Amino acid sequence: MAGTDPIPFNPSDPEDAMSEMFRRGVTDLALDAYKVTLYRELNTQQQLECFLAGALTGVVGVCLASIKSEGADAMMEYIASCLPVARQFAESIADENGRPVLNHHDEAQASEVSDDR
């Protein structure tokens, strides 16, 4: 994923297909959080903070559990190098108003979430 320009999404590529599955899973988790009163009662900053804390801890935990401990620093550097490309991908997934769309299959749901803020 690290690099300057992302390669266009190819749904027939196994890595792209699995990446899309994980992306949808994360966005579904974020959308499901709005069903929880406790989450809705948080202000936007608190919502983003707890989402990032949980999602990033999960990502880092899975990555670290998948490698030998001596590779932890290299893994953290790799994760950091992926962030600019992840941003490019996220920004490329937008609705007709230019707002990021959480899931391609449900733009209406993303609009509802965005309109609440």
C-alpha positions, 0 to 999 in steps of 0.5 A: 500500500505504501507508495506515491500513487495508489494503483486503481482498485481491481475487484478481481485482484485477491488483495484488492478484494480482501482489502475492500472486505476489511475496509467495509468491516471497519466502516460498518463498525463505525456506522454501527456505533451510531446505534449505541446511545453512549456513542451518540452522546459523545461529542464529535471529537470524543467519537473520533478519539474513541474510534481511532483508539479502538480501530488503531489498537486493533490494527496494530495488535493484529499486525504485531500478533502476525509477525515476530517481535523483532519486526515490531518497529519495522511494522510500525514504520510500514503502518505509518508509511501506509497512511498517506495512501490510505488517505488518498483511497478514502478521499477518492471514495466520495458521493456526488457532494464530495463527502467521503462515502463509508460504504459504496453499497450504502451511500444513503447511510453515509449521508445520514451519518454525515448530516448528523454532524 
